[in-house]
Amino acid sequence: MSTVLNHGAGEHPLTFCYQVNGSCPRIVHPLGIRLTIYLACAAGIIITVLGNLFVVFTVSYFKALHTPTNFLLLSLALADMLLGLLVLPLSTICSVESCWFFGDFLRRLHTYLDTLFCLVSTFHLCFISIDRHCAICEPLLYPSKFTVRVALRYILAGWGMPAAYTAFFVYTDVVERGLSQWLEEMPCVGSCQQLFNKFGWLNFPVFFFPCPVMISLYVKIFVVAARQAQQISAFNKSLAGAAKHERKAAKTLGIAVSIYLLCWLPFTIDTLVDSLLNLITPPLVFGIFIWLAYFSSACNPIIYVFSYQWFRKALKLILSQEIFSPRTPTIDLYRE
């Protein structure tokens, strides 16, 4: 599939992805480095898939976890799990081999699924911020205002809007017709920097419009939570316990949002710059940025292990095989 050209005595051979004019040069790493990268990426994929699969199973299986917030967490984990299953294996090969060898059909499908799952995660984190804002700032109205039905509507919107948006740009000729003056400047044949990245400024607003919303909501949440803690603890211990639970949940999800934003910030800014300056990012740097973004999908289950007691209890039940008991689904994981 690749070809090697010699440029004279004493020169290193130049390798290309394809035996065609305009093919991309291929970066061939030593075997030891390639195996190391493959193993590191495989470990990341396994952690991403199994960690998020555990979240999906736990929230689905235990009836005590059937709450609006947890259904949003389940849907978020499903998107991250599918990213690990359907996107990251091909991304791994592309990162190591520095060429796309799978044809235009899979290229577009990979771009579609990659963008879809990432946008789904962004939308869900934004909706979770709204949920936590309502729980902390309007605690009396929250049970009636943010019901399971409302959460399911958010989930439907969180999948439907990204699916339609991404399909519009990947599977229609709008980009090609409307921005044809840039198509001659597209990367060489076999590039791993996807066609959609040429127009990174189209994705920039979709990723970053929710960011100020999430940040402002969590700032308000923590300000209100701190004020409530002082007021409630002074006269009602039972209410103080419930408020502490809500504050801890908000803090945990705030950490998840912060890590997500930090992981995606370099890649999103880079694609915006690339779209304006004709893909100037070196492939190695581009690969580091995109895998840093992918890393965010593996973080949430790890955060839950350290933050949620119910998550640790569920993990113990599964590891001890008590999960097979008919009474296990009705266990109250929130009980101390």
C-alpha positions as a printed Julia matrix, in Angstrom:
336×3 Matrix{Float64}:
   0.0     0.0    0.0
   2.93    2.32   0.64
   5.89    2.95  -1.58
   9.53    3.89  -0.96
  11.58    6.27  -3.08
  15.37    6.62  -2.92
  16.77   10.09  -3.49
  20.43    9.27  -3.83
  23.36    7.76  -2.03
  23.54    8.47   1.68
  19.96    9.73   1.87
  17.21    8.08   3.88
  14.43    6.56   1.77
  11.25    8.6    1.6
   8.1     6.57   2.24
   4.63    7.49   0.97
   1.19    6.26   1.96
   0.08    5.36  -1.6
   1.65    4.76  -4.97
  -0.07    7.76  -6.54
   0.83   11.34  -7.29
   0.1    13.66  -4.39
   0.37   10.93  -1.78
   1.24   11.95   1.77
   4.7    11.16   3.09
   4.57    8.45   5.73
   6.36    8.64   9.07
   7.75    5.17   9.78
   8.55    4.69  13.46
  10.94    2.0   14.7
   9.19   -1.26  15.61
   9.69   -0.78  19.35
   8.08    2.67  19.31
   5.18    1.42  17.19
   4.49   -1.46  19.59
   4.68    0.88  22.58
   2.18    3.3   21.04
  -0.14    0.43  20.07
  -0.05   -0.97  23.61
  -0.64    2.46  25.19
  -3.58    3.17  22.88
  -5.0    -0.34  23.45
  -4.83    0.2   27.22
  -6.63    3.53  26.82
  -9.34    1.91  24.68
  -9.88   -0.9   27.2
 -10.16    1.55  30.11
 -12.56    3.75  28.14
 -14.82    0.89  27.03
 -14.9    -1.13  30.27
 -15.16    1.89  32.56
 -18.1     3.39  30.7
 -19.71   -0.03  30.18
 -19.69   -0.4   33.95
 -21.45    2.96  34.35
 -24.1     1.97  31.79
 -24.67   -1.41  33.44
 -24.73   -0.05  37.0
 -27.26    2.71  36.35
 -29.42    0.35  34.29
 -29.31   -2.53  36.77
 -29.84   -0.89  40.16
 -33.32    0.56  40.6
 -32.15    3.03  43.24
 -30.05    4.75  40.56
 -32.97    5.41  38.21
 -32.88    9.19  38.69
 -32.83   12.01  36.1
 -29.19   12.85  36.79
 -28.05    9.24  36.55
 -29.91    8.69  33.28
 -27.97   11.61  31.84
 -24.76   10.02  33.18
 -25.76    6.71  31.56
 -26.29    8.35  28.17
 -22.99   10.22  28.49
 -21.19    6.97  29.34
 -22.83    5.26  26.35
 -21.42    7.91  24.0
 -17.94    7.56  25.53
 -18.12    3.76  25.35
 -19.13    3.82  21.67
 -16.29    6.24  20.97
 -13.89    3.67  22.41
 -15.44    0.8   20.45
 -16.06    2.35  17.05
 -13.66    5.28  16.7
 -10.5     4.75  18.71
  -9.3     1.51  17.05
  -9.03    3.19  13.62
  -7.64    6.34  15.24
  -4.94    4.2   16.84
  -3.86    2.7   13.51
  -3.87    6.12  11.9
  -1.81    7.62  14.72
   0.84    4.89  14.57
   1.03    4.41  10.8
   0.51    8.14  10.02
  -1.69    7.26   7.02
  -5.37    6.56   6.37
  -5.6     3.16   4.65
  -9.34    2.48   4.87
 -10.92    4.3    1.95
 -13.29    7.25   1.63
 -16.41    5.46   2.93
 -14.83    4.54   6.26
 -13.1     7.92   6.37
 -16.41    9.73   6.29
 -18.04    7.26   8.69
 -15.13    7.59  11.1
 -15.33   11.38  10.91
 -19.09   11.24  11.44
 -18.95    8.95  14.48
 -15.96   10.76  15.97
 -17.66   14.15  15.76
 -21.05   12.74  16.79
 -19.89   11.1   20.02
 -17.79   14.09  21.01
 -20.64   16.54  20.45
 -23.03   14.22  22.34
 -20.64   14.36  25.31
 -20.55   18.16  25.15
 -24.33   18.48  25.04
 -24.81   15.99  27.88
 -22.34   17.76  30.14
 -24.2    20.99  29.46
 -27.54   19.35  30.33
 -26.05   17.84  33.5
 -24.95   21.35  34.49
 -28.54   22.53  34.07
 -29.75   19.6   36.17
 -27.3    20.37  39.0
 -28.16   24.08  38.86
 -31.82   23.27  39.32
 -31.1    20.79  42.16
 -28.95   23.26  44.12
 -30.55   26.6   43.33
 -34.21   25.46  43.26
 -34.28   22.45  45.62
 -38.01   22.67  46.36
 -38.98   22.79  42.69
 -36.37   20.3   41.48
 -38.37   17.04  42.01
 -41.25   18.32  39.92
 -39.23   20.44  37.49
 -36.52   17.95  36.46
 -38.28   14.59  36.17
 -37.18   11.42  34.4
 -39.32   12.44  31.44
 -37.52   15.77  31.22
 -34.16   13.97  31.41
 -35.19   11.67  28.55
 -36.08   14.73  26.45
 -32.64   16.16  27.12
 -31.07   12.84  26.13
 -33.04   12.76  22.89
 -31.94   16.31  22.09
 -28.37   15.51  23.13
 -28.19   12.75  20.5
 -30.53   14.13  17.84
 -29.01   17.58  17.34
 -25.38   16.37  17.03
 -26.47   13.55  14.69
 -28.29   15.92  12.35
 -25.6    18.61  12.5
 -22.74   16.22  11.78
 -24.59   14.38   9.01
 -25.36   17.7    7.32
 -21.67   18.58   6.95
 -20.19   15.1    6.44
 -22.75   13.5    4.12
 -23.94   16.45   2.03
 -22.04   18.52  -0.51
 -22.71   21.8    1.32
 -19.09   22.15   2.4
 -17.73   21.25  -1.03
 -20.04   23.62  -2.92
 -19.99   26.51  -0.5
 -16.27   26.42   0.24
 -14.88   25.1   -3.03
 -12.09   27.69  -3.11
 -10.38   25.83  -0.26
 -10.68   22.29  -1.59
  -7.54   22.51  -3.72
  -5.61   23.17  -0.53
  -6.78   19.96   1.15
  -4.14   17.59   2.55
  -2.34   15.06   0.38
  -3.81   11.61  -0.3
  -3.78    9.42   2.81
  -3.68   12.21   5.39
  -5.05   11.43   8.85
  -6.11   15.04   9.31
  -9.71   14.68   8.31
 -11.56   16.71   5.71
 -13.84   18.09   8.42
 -10.83   19.51  10.28
 -10.21   21.86   7.34
 -13.38   23.62   8.45
 -12.7    23.48  12.2
 -14.35   26.84  12.7
 -17.67   25.09  11.95
 -17.18   22.9   15.02
 -15.7    25.59  17.23
 -19.02   27.31  18.1
 -20.78   23.98  18.72
 -18.1    22.9   21.16
 -17.57   26.26  22.85
 -21.0    27.87  23.06
 -21.95   25.35  25.8
 -18.7    26.04  27.67
 -19.59   29.52  29.05
 -23.01   28.11  29.98
 -21.46   25.25  31.96
 -18.86   27.46  33.63
 -21.36   30.15  34.65
 -23.82   27.55  35.98
 -21.19   25.82  38.12
 -19.9    29.13  39.48
 -23.44   29.99  40.56
 -23.94   26.46  41.92
 -20.92   26.65  44.2
 -21.77   30.17  45.4
 -25.33   29.15  46.25
 -24.2    25.84  47.79
 -21.75   27.62  50.1
 -24.46   30.02  51.26
 -26.94   27.16  51.78
 -24.41   25.19  53.81
 -24.12   28.04  56.32
 -27.87   28.58  56.54
 -29.01   24.95  56.74
 -26.39   23.58  59.11
 -27.41   26.16  61.68
 -30.93   24.79  62.3
 -31.69   21.54  60.46
 -29.34   18.54  60.43
 -31.56   16.36  58.19
 -31.74   19.04  55.52
 -28.0    19.56  55.93
 -27.39   15.9   54.99
 -29.5    16.14  51.83
 -27.9    19.43  50.85
 -24.42   17.93  51.41
 -25.28   15.07  49.05
 -26.38   17.49  46.33
 -23.26   19.65  46.79
 -21.0    16.6   46.55
 -22.72   15.5   43.34
 -22.34   18.99  41.9
 -18.66   19.08  42.88
 -17.99   15.69  41.26
 -19.7    16.66  38.02
 -17.97   20.03  38.09
 -14.63   18.19  38.16
 -15.76   16.05  35.21
 -16.72   19.15  33.22
 -13.41   20.88  34.05
 -11.35   17.89  32.9
 -13.43   17.65  29.72
 -12.84   21.29  28.88
  -9.1    21.08  29.62
  -8.74   17.98  27.45
 -10.65   19.42  24.51
  -9.34   22.99  24.6
  -6.0    22.33  22.76
  -7.59   20.23  20.0
 -10.51   22.58  19.37
  -8.29   25.66  19.2
  -5.85   23.77  16.97
  -8.55   22.79  14.46
  -9.76   26.39  14.41
  -6.22   27.61  13.65
  -5.72   24.84  11.06
  -8.9    25.8    9.26
  -7.63   29.37   8.89
  -3.95   28.6    8.15
  -4.2    25.55   5.88
  -3.48   22.7    8.32
  -0.13   23.92   9.61
  -0.09   21.61  12.65
   2.57   18.87  12.42
   1.04   15.36  12.42
   2.72   14.44  15.71
   1.32   17.48  17.5
  -2.11   16.89  15.95
  -2.02   13.29  17.2
  -1.15   14.39  20.74
  -3.99   16.93  20.8
  -6.61   14.48  19.53
  -5.6    11.73  21.97
  -5.68   14.23  24.82
  -9.27   14.96  23.79
 -10.07   11.24  23.61
  -8.59   10.83  27.09
 -11.53   12.76  28.56
 -13.83    9.85  27.68
 -11.89    7.56  30.02
 -11.86   10.04  32.91
 -15.47   10.05  34.11
 -15.61    6.46  35.46
 -12.31    7.08  37.26
 -13.73   10.27  38.81
 -16.87    8.39  39.91
 -14.79    5.69  41.67
 -13.15    8.3   43.9
 -16.24   10.47  44.39
 -19.39    8.32  44.48
 -19.97    5.83  47.27
 -22.75    4.17  45.28
 -20.33    3.57  42.42
 -17.83    1.84  44.72
 -20.61   -0.26  46.29
 -21.79   -1.4   42.87
 -18.23   -2.3   41.9
 -17.85   -4.42  45.04
 -21.13   -6.22  44.37
 -20.05   -7.09  40.85
 -16.55   -8.23  41.85
 -17.95  -10.35  44.69
 -20.47  -11.96  42.31
 -23.37  -10.83  44.52
 -24.74   -9.28  41.36
 -26.36  -12.64  40.58
 -28.62  -12.51  43.64
 -32.27  -11.74  42.73
 -32.41   -9.13  45.51
 -29.37   -7.19  44.33
 -31.16   -4.85  41.84
 -33.27   -3.43  44.7
 -30.33   -2.67  47.02
 -30.22    0.96  48.12
 -26.7     2.0   47.1
 -27.17    5.42  48.69
 -27.57    4.04  52.21
 -24.56    4.61  54.43
